[in-house]
Amino acid sequence: MKVQAAGRKAAAAAAGAGVGAGTTTRRVLKAQAAAVAGLALALLVWEIPGMVREIRIWRMTGGFRAGHRYP
């Protein structure tokens, strides 16, 4: 049993799929997810003034009550 386990560990180390590789992969994926979330948040904050302006125009034109008055 010990020989088989040692053989598996050696094969995994040779393939680069050790415990450290999985940990590094997880850290990279978390960093990428954080970067994407940060960019999405920055884009949302950047677009808030435009969204407020559009909502204000929509409300001035009647909102849902306007119906077919404005094409």
Protein Blocks (a to p, Z undefined) as FASTA:
>chain_A
ZZmmmmmmmmmmmnopafklmmmmmmmmmmmmmmmmmmmmmmmmmmmmmmmmmmmmmmmn
npjmnmmmpZZ
